[in-house]
């Protein structure tokens, strides 16, 4: 009876080798991943993907999306919603740059007019041109 059971079990294992081999392979991969710390990294990646997936609708509601490089850009909805404010902010930055440069030259002109010799005036003008 024991001999028959042994034969039956061994034959059963032989016929199911492919199925068992796949399971054993998966267990071996899991053990190696645990040993090397890959399982922990995989868990961190999975959590990061979940965070990204959960964040995308929130960004969409705000009128933004993330491009391939990871930079924020406006969606069409955001473009329509914020175009005026963004245009004003851009124009203010550009105007401030112009004003800064204008002040440098105005100050230089006043300093040149206040100088008493040519060498001093050249020293004021040369860095600006």
Secondary structure, DSSP 8 states (H G I E B T S, - for coil): -HHHHHHHHHHHHHHTHHHHHHHHHHHHHHHHHHHHTHHHHHHHHHHHHHHHHHHHHHHHHHTEEE-TTS-EEE-HHHHHHHHHHHHHHHHHHHHHHHHHHHHHHHHHHHHHHH-SSHHHHHHHHGGG-
